[in-house]
Amino acid sequence: MQGFSEVAKQALMQPQESLLKLKHKKRELVIAIPKETYFQEKRIAITPSSVEVLVNNGHDVHVEAGAGEGARFSDKKYSEAGAKIIYDRKELYQSDIIMKVAPPSMSEIELMKPGQTLISALNLANLKEDAIKALMHKKINALGYEYLKDDDGSFMVVRSMSEIVGNTAILIAAEYLSNSKHGKGMMFGGVTGIPSTEVVILGAGTVAEFAARAALALGCEVKVFDDSLYRLRRLQGALSQRIFTSVIQPKVLLKALKTCDVAIGAIRAKNGQVPCVVSEEMVAQMPADSVIIDVSIDQGGCFETSKVTNHDTPVFMKNNVIHYCVPNIASRVARTASYALTNIFTPILLDIGDHGGIKNMLWNKTGVRHGVYVYQGHLTNKYLGDQFNIPYKDLDLLVAAQV
């Protein structure tokens, strides 16, 4: 035993191999938040509270003067949180990362420097080929936040904005049914002894789910139509109660529209334009002064009588029916929407810094990688490549090769 003990002691005194944990060197970022120039866009990507988090993690945040006014965040609030207020747009666009809500205009792309990272909406409906080619020419790493995925595979920004839009659509309907907006003078909901408000919802996605939740909570009778039995079943499960659901059949839909007080169009198309499922003839048979809210208007609308409006003149009358067709409903509640956006974007920005840059972060975060459509001069989105006849490359291969 004595001999074995001596051998063990000698073994402990020998140099020992140790595996060092590999870690990317943290990188300090310069993040720019421009003032939105898109018509009636009042949201902002990063709020003052998130600026404080980013600054405390060693990053610099540059905010263009007046950028938060639409969401009621003052320059003073940003300055107190540690941001630098910038008055010169050219200086602002020299940062590492540009955080926007609306897609960049051509004039904004011209201000950008090669190799920057852009996080903004992609907005396929209004996307121009010139903008894509300009981003490719400058080798910008561009991420469309509508396509960012969460750990469960859901589109996190789309779902968050859809929750807001679904709830807000019901509040808008309540306004336009009341006398204050020259409606028919109905209270939105149900009162003992009086038939409850009837709401028809087209689509069974997230917007429809939260619109249905809000309407049911107010005591309304809700009917949901969709062309997918799977989505209808999922909606029933999410609401935890039985409601009227139906696949989209013209006769059944028309019967519901003839008696409804509110019709909400919440059909979404993965690419391109939504189908028009309600004809002008069907709209003409709806009750006088009933309300249509076409949330799908940014993809063409699912009511034949719909046409794009804005927050200044949000409604018009057609066939004695009130039409609300504003494409950017979330900007109506810009502060809430900004908080929802910053909760998503702040962890992504922290990850970029912790991983030492966008390349390493994309290697580790497949959900964020899904949102990239231009990477170091290469188009990486197949749909855009087909739409504009531009060659595209597989992003996974580009990231793996560290191009």
KANORVEN-V104839 format. One line per field, one symbol per residue. ss: DSSP state (H for helix, E for strand, L for the rest). phi: phi as a letter, one per 30 degrees, with the letter a starting at -180 (. if undefined). psi: psi as a letter, one per 20 degrees, with the letter a starting at -180 (. if undefined). A space follows every 50 residues. Layout:
ss: ???
phi: ???
psi: ???
This chain:
ss: LHHHHHHHHHHHHLLLLLLLLLLLLLLLLEEEELLLLLLLLLLLLLLHHH HHHHHHLLLEEEEELLLLHHHLLLHHHHHHHLLEEELLHHHHLLLLEEEL LLLLLHHHHHHLLLLLEEEELLLHHHLLHHHHHHHHHLLLEEEEHHHLEL LLLLEHHHHHHHHHHHHHHHHHHHHHHLHHHLLLLLLLLLELLELLLEEE EELLLHHHHHHHHHHHHLLLEEEEELLLHHHHHHHHHHHLLLLEEELLLH HHHHHHHHHLLEEEELLLLLLLLLLLLELHHHHHLLLLLLEEEEHHHHHL LLELLLLLELLLLLEEEELLEEEELELLHHHHHHHHHHHHHHHHHHHHHH HHHHLLLHHHHHHHLHHHHLLEEEELLEELLHHHHHHHLLLELLHHHHHH HLL
phi: .dddddddddddddecdbddddbdddcdccccbdddcdeidcdbdbcedd edddddcjccbccdeidcddcicdeddddddjdcdcccdddedcddbccb cdddddddddddceidccbadchedcdcddddddddddhddcccddcdcd ddjddddeddddedddddedddedddddddciddicddkbbeibeddcbc ccjbcdededddedddddjdccbcbadbdddddddedddhadbdbaddce ddddedddcdcbbccbdbcdbicdddccddddddcdddidbcccddddcj iccdddbdbbddbdbbcbhicdccbddcddddbddddddddddddddddd dedddikddddddccdddedddbbbhjcdbcddddddchcebbddedddd dhd
psi: hgghghggghhhiqppqppppppqppppqoppnrppiqokoirqhprhhh gggggijjqppppppjhjghjkoqhgggghijqpppiohgggjjrgppor gqqqrhhhhhiqqqjrppoaqgmhhjpqhhgghghghjlqoppoihjpqr hjiqoggggghhggggghhhhgghgiirhhkkaikqpobqqpipprpppp ppqkbgggghggggghhijrpppppqjohghggggghhikqprpqqropg ggggghhhiqhpppokpqpgqcqqqoiorhhhhhjqqpjrpponhjhikh qjphiqqparhgmiqqppkkpppolphmhhihmhgghghgghhghghggh ggghijrhghghhinhghhhipipolippjogghghgjlppqqphghggh il.
